[in-house]
Amino acid sequence: MQLPLGYKSGQFPTGSKVVCKLHKAIYGLKQASRQWHSKFSTVLISHGFTQSKSDYSLFTKGSASPSSNNILAIKSFLQNQFKLKDLGCLKYFLGLEIARAKKGIVLSQCHYALQLLEETGFLAAKSAPVPMDSKLVLNSLDGDPLQDASQHRRLIGKLLNLTLSRPDITYAVHKMSQFVSQPRTPHLNAVHQLLRYIKAHPGQGLLFPASSSFQLKAFSDADWGACHDSRRSVTGFCIFLGDSLIPWRAKKQTTVSRSSAEAEYRAMAATAAEVCWLSQLLVDLGFSHTSPALMFCDNQAAVHIASNPIFHERTKHIEIDCHFVWEQVTSGRIRLMPIRSHNQLADLFTKALPASLLFPLLSKMAVLDIHCPS
């Protein structure tokens, strides 16, 4: 019999059953996730998997299209190493709902959205046509402070989780999350309008077509001086793999831009960095990606700066790291494409749009509601 740590032999009668009482399980330790990842990666690498340098949580083995026999073999191997439970075809995972059809896969969070509406009491509320009023101006000083700011912060956190499958509410949630430290009544009213919009479209999700190319297409845009408190611009971009929308973002820039061209150029730099990461990720997944990624921008001055960084005097105050775009263009990894403003899909992530502009852009992104009767 192996005695617990700290006990000496002879303290217990022969044949007695001794157990240890754990004060803290491994799941409560700060290093638990690190140790679990180390164990999991070691097992997979020993079985012939390759760990991606672009994303250390990605492990690949063999070709990009494995056979069913290979999948069963990997399942059997993992079953011998860990305790697994095969739940079958993926339908629901961490709030994400997956629906399959001949046209492709639809990813949505309908159940999560309905739960959020029920918790906030907006299931019976009157629906709103858009996530955010295009004429609304929010700042940190107008209105009375909320008495219970913690409840407002929890609500914003739940809305942030909903943006995983809903690009239509990304900008509105991004804007409202800037005031969580000291929320005021106008901020709460804006959240209420967003909830009423979600009530009108609870099953909105993304369609990933079954047949699509592997051409990367990026749309980059910026709203110059959009923040009324700091006068910083807002970067917005979305990237497609063929016809499938993969990443999208709305984020306030870290510095103040002196011109709209500089703001657009900074947005292009952020988009180019994401494109480079996705290109390398495709290579790690086994896809040969030789054609340059297409980047669409509706600002001609920014396109000229990216093609020639000494284009004119306006470029001398732009940081060197922004010229990362020029390096990617000259190397052939990215090809800049001009686009008209009304076709700029990234416009959705830089400002609040009226319904007449919002829904045509969403249809081009393959955003749909399969629960809504056609």
Phi, psi and chi 1 to 4 in degrees:
 res  aa     phi    psi   chi1   chi2   chi3   chi4
   1 MET       -  133.2  178.7 -178.8   64.9      -
   2 GLN   -91.5  118.0 -174.7  176.8    0.6      -
   3 LEU   -79.4  149.8  -65.0  178.3      -      -
   4 PRO   -62.7  157.1  -17.6   29.8      -      -
   5 LEU   -63.3  130.2 -175.6   64.6      -      -
   6 GLY   100.2   -6.5      -      -      -      -
   7 TYR  -108.5  147.6  -71.6   91.7      -      -
   8 LYS  -102.8  155.1  -62.5 -179.4  179.7  179.3
   9 SER   -65.4  140.9  177.3      -      -      -
  10 GLY    97.2   -8.1      -      -      -      -
  11 GLN   -77.8  -19.7  -69.4 -174.7   -8.1      -
  12 PHE  -121.4  144.1  -59.0   95.7      -      -
  13 PRO   -65.9  153.1   22.0  -31.9      -      -
  14 THR   -61.6  133.6  -55.2      -      -      -
  15 GLY    88.5   -4.3      -      -      -      -
  16 SER   -73.7  150.2   62.0      -      -      -
  17 LYS   -96.5  120.5  -62.7 -179.2  178.9  179.6
  18 VAL  -116.1  134.6 -179.0      -      -      -
  19 VAL  -125.3  161.4  -64.1      -      -      -
  20 CYS  -104.8  138.9  -69.5      -      -      -
  21 LYS  -100.7  115.7  179.7 -179.1  178.8 -178.2
  22 LEU   -81.9  128.2  -64.3  177.7      -      -
  23 HIS   -77.5  -28.4  -67.1  -73.5      -      -
  24 LYS  -150.9  126.2 -179.6 -179.6  -69.7 -172.6
  25 ALA   -75.5  169.8      -      -      -      -
  26 ILE   -64.7  -27.1 -173.3  173.1      -      -
  27 TYR   -71.7  -12.2  -60.1  103.9      -      -
  28 GLY   -97.0   -2.0      -      -      -      -
  29 LEU   -86.8  149.2  -58.8  177.5      -      -
  30 LYS   -67.0  -29.5  -67.0 -177.2  178.3  179.0
  31 GLN   -92.4    7.9  -62.6  -64.9  -34.8      -
  32 ALA   -62.7  -46.8      -      -      -      -
  33 SER   -64.5  -38.6   58.3      -      -      -
  34 ARG   -64.1  -44.1 -175.3 -168.0  -60.0  -89.4
  35 GLN   -66.7  -38.2  -66.1  -60.5  -36.1      -
  36 TRP   -65.6  -43.2  162.1 -114.4      -      -
  37 HIS   -64.8  -38.1 -178.4  -93.9      -      -
  38 SER   -63.4  -43.7  175.7      -      -      -
  39 LYS   -65.3  -46.5  171.8   64.7  176.7  178.4
  40 PHE   -64.2  -45.5 -173.6   70.6      -      -
  41 SER   -65.9  -37.7   58.2      -      -      -
  42 THR   -62.6  -42.4  -58.9      -      -      -
  43 VAL   -64.3  -44.7  170.0      -      -      -
  44 LEU   -67.6  -42.3  -70.4 -178.7      -      -
  45 ILE   -64.3  -37.2  -67.1  173.5      -      -
  46 SER   -65.6  -21.4   65.6      -      -      -
  47 HIS   -94.3    8.3 -167.2   59.8      -      -
  48 GLY    99.9    6.4      -      -      -      -
  49 PHE   -78.9  154.4  -79.4   82.3      -      -
  50 THR  -113.1  128.0  -58.7      -      -      -
  51 GLN   -85.8  128.7 -171.0  174.1   20.3      -
  52 SER   -69.5  139.4  171.0      -      -      -
  53 LYS   -83.4  -16.4  -62.8  -61.9 -174.5  -66.8
  54 SER   -83.5  -33.5  -56.9      -      -      -
  55 ASP  -144.9  108.2 -172.8  -15.5      -      -
  56 TYR   -70.5   -7.1  -73.6   99.3      -      -
  57 SER   -91.9    1.3   62.0      -      -      -
  58 LEU  -102.7  128.3  172.9   64.0      -      -
  59 PHE  -126.3  131.6  -62.3   85.2      -      -
  60 THR  -125.6  154.6   57.7      -      -      -
  61 LYS  -154.2  128.3 -178.3 -179.9 -179.2 -178.9
  62 GLY    80.7 -153.4      -      -      -      -
  63 SER   -83.0  176.3   61.9      -      -      -
  64 ALA   -75.0  -17.1      -      -      -      -
  65 SER  -122.8   82.2  -58.2      -      -      -
  66 PRO   -70.9  152.5   26.1  -32.9      -      -
  67 SER   -82.9  165.4   63.3      -      -      -
  68 SER   -64.1  -30.7   56.4      -      -      -
  69 ASN   -66.6  -39.6  -67.0  -28.1      -      -
  70 ASN   -65.5  -37.9  -69.1  -21.9      -      -
  71 ILE   -65.1  -42.8  -65.4  176.7      -      -
  72 LEU   -64.2  -37.4  -67.8  175.4      -      -
  73 ALA   -66.0  -40.7      -      -      -      -
  74 ILE   -66.9  -39.7  -67.1  172.7      -      -
  75 LYS   -60.9  -42.7  -75.4 -177.1  178.6 -179.5
  76 SER   -64.4  -40.2  177.7      -      -      -
  77 PHE   -64.3  -45.3  167.7   74.5      -      -
  78 LEU   -67.1  -31.9  -68.0  177.0      -      -
  79 GLN   -64.3  -34.2 -180.0   65.1   43.1      -
  80 ASN   -73.9  -26.4  -65.4  -28.8      -      -
  81 GLN   -92.0  -34.5  -61.0  -67.3  -33.3      -
  82 PHE  -134.4  166.6  -50.1   99.1      -      -
  83 LYS   -86.4  113.4  -69.1 -176.1  179.0 -179.8
  84 LEU  -118.3  157.8  -60.9 -179.5      -      -
  85 LYS  -136.0  112.4 -175.0  176.8 -178.9 -179.1
  86 ASP   -78.8  113.1 -167.8  -11.5      -      -
  87 LEU   -91.2    4.8  -59.5  178.1      -      -
  88 GLY    82.4 -154.3      -      -      -      -
  89 CYS   -64.7  134.2 -174.3      -      -      -
  90 LEU   -68.1  124.2 -179.8   61.2      -      -
  91 LYS  -126.9  -31.9  -65.1 -178.1  179.8  178.9
  92 TYR  -149.3  129.5 -173.2   85.1      -      -
  93 PHE  -153.3  116.3 -179.8   72.7      -      -
  94 LEU    50.9   44.8  -63.3  178.2      -      -
  95 GLY    87.1  -10.8      -      -      -      -
  96 LEU   -90.9  130.1  -65.7  172.5      -      -
  97 GLU  -105.4  132.3  -58.5  172.9   37.1      -
  98 ILE  -118.2  120.2  -63.8   89.6      -      -
  99 ALA  -116.0  132.6      -      -      -      -
 100 ARG  -109.9  142.3  -71.6  177.1  170.9   82.3
 101 ALA  -150.6  176.4      -      -      -      -
 102 LYS   -65.8  -31.0  -68.0 -177.0  178.4  179.8
 103 LYS   -74.5  -22.6  -67.1 -176.6  178.7 -179.4
 104 GLY   152.5 -156.1      -      -      -      -
 105 ILE  -116.5  135.7  -62.8  176.0      -      -
 106 VAL  -111.4  126.6  176.1      -      -      -
 107 LEU  -109.5  123.3 -173.8   68.9      -      -
 108 SER  -146.3  175.6   64.3      -      -      -
 109 GLN  -136.0   49.1  -66.4  172.7  -80.7      -
 110 CYS   -62.2  -47.7 -177.6      -      -      -
 111 HIS   -62.8  -41.3 -178.3   66.8      -      -
 112 TYR   -64.0  -41.1  179.9   85.6      -      -
 113 ALA   -64.6  -41.7      -      -      -      -
 114 LEU   -67.4  -36.7  -67.9  174.7      -      -
 115 GLN   -62.9  -41.8  -82.8 -172.7  -28.9      -
 116 LEU   -63.9  -41.1  178.5   59.2      -      -
 117 LEU   -66.6  -36.2  -67.7  173.7      -      -
 118 GLU   -68.8  -39.9 -175.8  178.6    4.9      -
 119 GLU   -65.4  -35.7  -67.7  175.3    2.4      -
 120 THR   -92.1   -4.3   54.3      -      -      -
 121 GLY    76.2   27.8      -      -      -      -
 122 PHE  -107.7   12.7  -84.4   79.4      -      -
 123 LEU   -65.1  -33.8  -88.1  178.4      -      -
 124 ALA  -102.1   11.0      -      -      -      -
 125 ALA   -77.1  160.0      -      -      -      -
 126 LYS   -72.7  133.9 -177.3  179.7  178.7 -179.6
 127 SER   -73.7  157.2   59.2      -      -      -
 128 ALA  -113.4  146.1      -      -      -      -
 129 PRO   -75.2  -27.1   26.8  -33.6      -      -
 130 VAL  -135.9  157.6  -69.9      -      -      -
 131 PRO   -65.4  -31.9  -16.8   28.4      -      -
 132 MET  -151.5  139.3 -170.3  174.5 -176.8      -
 133 ASP   -65.7  127.4 -172.2   -1.6      -      -
 134 SER   -67.2  -19.6   58.5      -      -      -
 135 LYS   -96.2   -1.2  -61.4  179.8 -179.2  179.5
 136 LEU   -76.0  133.5  178.6   64.2      -      -
 137 VAL  -117.6  117.7  177.1      -      -      -
 138 LEU  -108.8  138.7  -66.1  176.9      -      -
 139 ASN  -144.3 -179.3   55.5   56.7      -      -
 140 SER   -90.3    1.9   58.9      -      -      -
 141 LEU  -116.0  -29.1  -60.9  176.7      -      -
 142 ASP   -74.0  142.4  -68.3  -16.0      -      -
 143 GLY    90.6  169.2      -      -      -      -
 144 ASP   -88.2  142.5  -60.6  -34.5      -      -
 145 PRO   -64.4  146.4  -19.1   31.0      -      -
 146 LEU   -75.7  142.8  -61.3 -178.1      -      -
 147 GLN   -71.4  -38.6  -65.9 -178.1   -5.4      -
 148 ASP  -116.5   89.9 -173.0    6.2      -      -
 149 ALA   -75.3  -24.8      -      -      -      -
 150 SER   -64.0  -39.0   59.8      -      -      -
 151 GLN   -64.7  -39.0 -175.3  176.9    2.0      -
 152 HIS   -64.5  -39.7 -178.7   80.4      -      -
 153 ARG   -66.1  -41.0  -63.2 -171.7 -172.4  104.2
 154 ARG   -62.9  -38.5  -73.3 -167.6  -63.9  -92.1
 155 LEU   -65.5  -41.5 -178.6   55.6      -      -
 156 ILE   -63.7  -39.0  -65.1  -63.3      -      -
 157 GLY   -61.5  -40.4      -      -      -      -
 158 LYS   -68.6  -35.3  -66.4  178.7 -179.8  179.6
 159 LEU   -68.9  -34.8  -71.5  170.3      -      -
 160 LEU   -60.9  -38.7  -77.7  169.9      -      -
 161 ASN   -66.1  -30.4 -172.4   45.5      -      -
 162 LEU   -72.4  -20.5 -167.4   58.4      -      -
 163 THR   -73.1   -4.8   59.5      -      -      -
 164 LEU   -60.7  -30.5  -68.6  175.3      -      -
 165 SER  -124.8    7.3   63.6      -      -      -
 166 ARG  -130.7   90.1  -59.7 -161.3   54.6  160.4
 167 PRO   -67.3  -17.5   22.5  -32.5      -      -
 168 ASP   -69.2  -22.8   53.8  -25.5      -      -
 169 ILE  -109.6    6.4   67.0  171.7      -      -
 170 THR   -62.7  -47.3  -62.3      -      -      -
 171 TYR   -66.0  -42.4  173.7   76.2      -      -
 172 ALA   -61.2  -44.0      -      -      -      -
 173 VAL   -67.4  -39.4  177.1      -      -      -
 174 HIS   -59.6  -42.8  152.8   76.3      -      -
 175 LYS   -67.5  -42.9 -171.3   66.1  176.7  179.5
 176 MET   -72.7  -27.6  -62.1  167.8 -166.6      -
 177 SER   -70.6  -13.2   62.9      -      -      -
 178 GLN   -74.9  -12.8  -61.4  178.1   23.4      -
 179 PHE  -116.5   21.6  -52.2  103.7      -      -
 180 VAL   -71.8  -22.5  -67.4      -      -      -
 181 SER   -69.2  -41.4   59.4      -      -      -
 182 GLN  -138.1   73.1  -65.4  179.3  -19.6      -
 183 PRO   -70.4  149.0   26.2  -33.9      -      -
 184 ARG  -127.4  173.7  -64.3  173.6  178.4  -93.3
 185 THR   -58.7  -40.7   50.4      -      -      -
 186 PRO   -61.1  -33.0  -23.0   34.5      -      -
 187 HIS   -67.9  -40.4  -49.1  144.2      -      -
 188 LEU   -67.0  -38.9 -178.6   60.9      -      -
 189 ASN   -63.7  -37.1  -66.0  -26.2      -      -
 190 ALA   -66.5  -37.6      -      -      -      -
 191 VAL   -64.4  -39.5  172.1      -      -      -
 192 HIS   -63.5  -38.4  -72.2  170.5      -      -
 193 GLN   -65.2  -38.8  175.5  170.1  -15.9      -
 194 LEU   -62.8  -41.2  177.5   56.9      -      -
 195 LEU   -64.1  -36.7  -69.5  172.1      -      -
 196 ARG   -69.7  -30.3  -68.9 -168.7  -70.2  112.1
 197 TYR   -69.1  -42.6  168.8   79.0      -      -
 198 ILE   -61.9  -34.8  -65.1  173.0      -      -
 199 LYS   -61.0  -35.0 -168.4 -100.1 -178.6 -178.1
 200 ALA   -74.4  -27.5      -      -      -      -
 201 HIS  -136.6   67.3  -51.1  -82.2      -      -
 202 PRO   -72.4  -25.1   26.5  -33.6      -      -
 203 GLY  -100.0   17.3      -      -      -      -
 204 GLN   -60.5  133.2 -161.3   91.1  -69.9      -
 205 GLY  -153.5 -173.9      -      -      -      -
 206 LEU  -109.2  137.5  -74.4  172.3      -      -
 207 LEU  -100.1  126.8  170.5   64.9      -      -
 208 PHE  -108.3  103.2  -63.1   92.1      -      -
 209 PRO   -59.8  148.8  -20.5   32.1      -      -
 210 ALA   -69.6  -34.7      -      -      -      -
 211 SER  -117.6  123.3   58.4      -      -      -
 212 SER  -159.6  158.4 -178.0      -      -      -
 213 SER   -83.0  176.7   65.6      -      -      -
 214 PHE  -111.0   29.1  -68.3  100.5      -      -
 215 GLN   -83.5  126.0  174.0   68.9   55.9      -
 216 LEU   -84.2  128.4  -77.4  173.7      -      -
 217 LYS  -129.2  122.5  -63.5  179.0  -66.8 -176.2
 218 ALA  -117.0  140.6      -      -      -      -
 219 PHE  -118.4  124.3  -65.8   81.9      -      -
 220 SER  -122.9  137.5  172.8      -      -      -
 221 ASP  -153.5  163.6 -163.7   15.9      -      -
 222 ALA  -149.1  148.2      -      -      -      -
 223 ASP  -111.5  109.5 -169.8   10.1      -      -
 224 TRP   -69.5  126.9 -177.6   37.1      -      -
 225 GLY    59.1   37.0      -      -      -      -
 226 ALA   -69.3  -32.6      -      -      -      -
 227 CYS   -79.1  119.4  179.2      -      -      -
 228 HIS   -77.4  -13.4  -71.2  -93.9      -      -
 229 ASP   -87.4  -43.7  -67.4  -37.7      -      -
 230 SER  -112.1  -10.3   62.6      -      -      -
 231 ARG    60.5   24.6  -54.5  -49.7  -60.9 -179.5
 232 ARG   -84.4  152.7  -64.5 -179.6 -176.9  178.0
 233 SER   -86.5  165.6  -54.0      -      -      -
 234 VAL  -112.1  126.8  174.0      -      -      -
 235 THR   -91.3  135.1  -68.2      -      -      -
 236 GLY  -136.5  133.9      -      -      -      -
 237 PHE  -151.0  157.3   69.2   74.6      -      -
 238 CYS  -144.7  144.3   56.7      -      -      -
 239 ILE  -128.0  134.6  -56.3  175.4      -      -
 240 PHE  -113.1  141.8  -68.5   79.4      -      -
 241 LEU  -105.9   98.5  179.7   60.7      -      -
 242 GLY    70.6 -117.2      -      -      -      -
 243 ASP  -105.7    8.4  -63.0  -34.3      -      -
 244 SER  -101.0  124.9  -57.9      -      -      -
 245 LEU   -78.3  122.7  177.2   60.2      -      -
 246 ILE  -105.6  -79.2  -48.7  177.1      -      -
 247 PRO  -102.7  154.1   31.3  -26.3      -      -
 248 TRP  -149.9  156.8   59.7   88.3      -      -
 249 ARG  -157.0  145.1 -177.4  176.2  -59.2  170.7
 250 ALA  -128.8  119.7      -      -      -      -
 251 LYS  -149.0  138.9 -174.2  177.0 -178.7  179.8
 252 LYS   -75.2  135.8 -172.7  164.2   62.4  173.5
 253 GLN   -70.5  154.3  -64.5 -178.8    0.6      -
 254 THR   -78.9  -21.0   55.7      -      -      -
 255 THR  -129.8  164.8   59.2      -      -      -
 256 VAL   -83.4  130.1  177.7      -      -      -
 257 SER   -92.4  138.5  -62.7      -      -      -
 258 ARG   -83.5  -11.2  -62.7 -179.0   60.3 -173.8
 259 SER  -152.5  162.1   65.1      -      -      -
 260 SER   -65.6  -32.5   59.8      -      -      -
 261 ALA   -64.3  -39.8      -      -      -      -
 262 GLU   -66.3  -40.5 -179.1 -176.8   -8.1      -
 263 ALA   -62.8  -42.4      -      -      -      -
 264 GLU   -65.9  -37.2  -65.1  -84.7   -0.8      -
 265 TYR   -67.5  -38.2 -165.4   41.0      -      -
 266 ARG   -64.8  -39.3  -67.4 -176.3 -173.8  -82.0
 267 ALA   -63.8  -38.2      -      -      -      -
 268 MET   -64.7  -36.4  -68.9  172.9   63.1      -
 269 ALA   -64.2  -42.7      -      -      -      -
 270 ALA   -65.2  -38.8      -      -      -      -
 271 THR   -67.9  -41.8  -50.8      -      -      -
 272 ALA   -61.7  -39.3      -      -      -      -
 273 ALA   -62.7  -40.6      -      -      -      -
 274 GLU   -68.2  -37.4 -168.7   75.9    8.4      -
 275 VAL   -64.1  -43.0  167.5      -      -      -
 276 CYS   -61.9  -40.5  -68.3      -      -      -
 277 TRP   -65.1  -42.4  177.4   76.2      -      -
 278 LEU   -66.2  -37.7  -74.1  173.0      -      -
 279 SER   -61.2  -43.5  -60.4      -      -      -
 280 GLN   -68.1  -34.8 -176.0   56.9   47.3      -
 281 LEU   -65.1  -37.9 -161.2   62.4      -      -
 282 LEU   -64.3  -38.4  -72.3  174.4      -      -
 283 VAL   -64.0  -42.1  173.8      -      -      -
 284 ASP   -64.3  -29.4  -66.5  -18.6      -      -
 285 LEU   -80.5   -5.9  -73.0  170.8      -      -
 286 GLY    99.1   11.5      -      -      -      -
 287 PHE   -98.7  128.0  -64.5   99.7      -      -
 288 SER   -80.9  112.9   56.7      -      -      -
 289 HIS  -114.6   95.3 -170.1   70.1      -      -
 290 THR  -101.4  -32.3   56.4      -      -      -
 291 SER   -73.2  145.5   57.9      -      -      -
 292 PRO   -69.0  149.1   24.1  -32.7      -      -
 293 ALA   -72.9  143.6      -      -      -      -
 294 LEU   -95.8  128.4  -55.2  179.1      -      -
 295 MET  -118.1  121.3 -176.6 -175.1  -65.4      -
 296 PHE  -100.8  128.8  -62.5   89.1      -      -
 297 CYS  -138.3  139.4  179.2      -      -      -
 298 ASP  -100.4   11.2   59.0    0.8      -      -
 299 ASN  -111.5  111.1 -172.7  -74.8      -      -
 300 GLN   -66.1  -36.5  -66.6 -175.3   -0.4      -
 301 ALA   -62.3  -42.4      -      -      -      -
 302 ALA   -65.4  -37.7      -      -      -      -
 303 VAL   -63.9  -41.1  173.1      -      -      -
 304 HIS   -66.7  -39.0  -73.0  -49.8      -      -
 305 ILE   -64.5  -40.5  -65.6  172.7      -      -
 306 ALA   -67.2  -29.3      -      -      -      -
 307 SER   -82.5  -28.6  -56.8      -      -      -
 308 ASN  -148.7   98.5 -179.0   10.5      -      -
 309 PRO   -65.6  -12.9   23.8  -33.4      -      -
 310 ILE  -107.0   33.3   56.4  172.7      -      -
 311 PHE   -60.5  -46.6  176.8   64.4      -      -
 312 HIS  -159.4 -177.7   48.5   58.4      -      -
 313 GLU   -64.8  -20.0 -171.3  175.6  -46.2      -
 314 ARG   -66.2  -16.1 -128.1 -175.1  -60.3 -175.5
 315 THR   -88.7   -9.1   63.7      -      -      -
 316 LYS   -70.8  -20.0   66.8 -177.7 -178.7 -178.9
 317 HIS   -97.9    6.4   57.0  -91.9      -      -
 318 ILE   -90.2  133.9  -61.0  178.0      -      -
 319 GLU   -62.0  155.3  -76.2   85.5  -13.6      -
 320 ILE   -64.1  -33.9  -65.2  176.9      -      -
 321 ASP   -65.2  -21.8   60.0  -12.7      -      -
 322 CYS   -69.4  -25.5  -70.6      -      -      -
 323 HIS   -74.9    6.2  -67.1  -60.6      -      -
 324 PHE   -56.0  -33.2  167.6   74.3      -      -
 325 VAL   -62.3  -46.9 -177.4      -      -      -
 326 TRP   -58.2  -39.1  172.6   77.5      -      -
 327 GLU   -64.4  -41.5 -178.3  178.7  -58.1      -
 328 GLN   -69.2  -33.5  -59.9  -56.1  -47.4      -
 329 VAL   -69.7  -46.3  172.1      -      -      -
 330 THR   -67.9  -28.0   54.2      -      -      -
 331 SER   -80.3  -11.3   63.8      -      -      -
 332 GLY    89.4    5.8      -      -      -      -
 333 ARG   -77.1  -29.2  -61.4 -172.0 -175.3   96.0
 334 ILE  -130.5  138.6  -68.0  176.8      -      -
 335 ARG  -117.4  122.6 -179.9 -173.3  -59.2  168.4
 336 LEU   -80.2  135.9  -65.9  177.2      -      -
 337 MET  -129.3  123.0  -54.5  -69.7  -70.1      -
 338 PRO   -71.4  151.1   26.0  -33.0      -      -
 339 ILE  -148.6  148.4 -169.3  174.7      -      -
 340 ARG   -74.7  152.1  -66.2 -175.7  179.2  -84.9
 341 SER   -61.9  -35.5  -62.7      -      -      -
 342 HIS   -74.3  -10.5   63.7  -88.7      -      -
 343 ASN  -104.6    3.9  -67.5  -34.5      -      -
 344 GLN   -77.3  105.6  176.6   57.9  -87.4      -
 345 LEU   -68.2  -29.9  -58.9 -175.4      -      -
 346 ALA   -70.7   -9.3      -      -      -      -
 347 ASP   -59.8  -25.4 -161.0   29.9      -      -
 348 LEU   -64.0  -23.9  177.6   69.2      -      -
 349 PHE  -104.6    5.9  -54.0  103.6      -      -
 350 THR  -113.7  -17.1   59.6      -      -      -
 351 LYS  -159.4  162.0   61.0  179.8   71.1   70.1
 352 ALA   -77.2  131.8      -      -      -      -
 353 LEU  -114.0  149.1  -61.3  176.9      -      -
 354 PRO   -70.8  165.3   24.8  -33.5      -      -
 355 ALA   -60.5  -32.9      -      -      -      -
 356 SER   -65.1  -24.2   59.1      -      -      -
 357 LEU  -102.8  -29.7  -61.6  177.7      -      -
 358 LEU   -66.8  -54.1  172.7   65.1      -      -
 359 PHE   -71.6  -33.9  -69.2  101.5      -      -
 360 PRO   -60.9  -36.8  -26.8   35.9      -      -
 361 LEU   -68.9  -39.6  -67.4 -179.0      -      -
 362 LEU   -63.5  -37.7  -70.6  177.6      -      -
 363 SER   -65.1  -33.1   62.8      -      -      -
 364 LYS   -73.1  -19.5  -64.9  178.1 -178.0  179.1
 365 MET   -90.9    2.7  -66.9 -178.7  178.7      -
 366 ALA    62.5   37.5      -      -      -      -
 367 VAL   -93.1  123.7  176.4      -      -      -
 368 LEU  -147.9  168.3   49.6   84.9      -      -
 369 ASP  -120.8  102.6 -171.0   -9.8      -      -
 370 ILE   -74.1  -15.1   60.3  174.2      -      -
 371 HIS   -87.0   -9.8  -58.0  -79.3      -      -
 372 CYS   -88.6  130.6  179.9      -      -      -
 373 PRO   -64.2  135.0   22.6  -32.6      -      -
 374 SER   -81.6      -   56.9      -      -      -
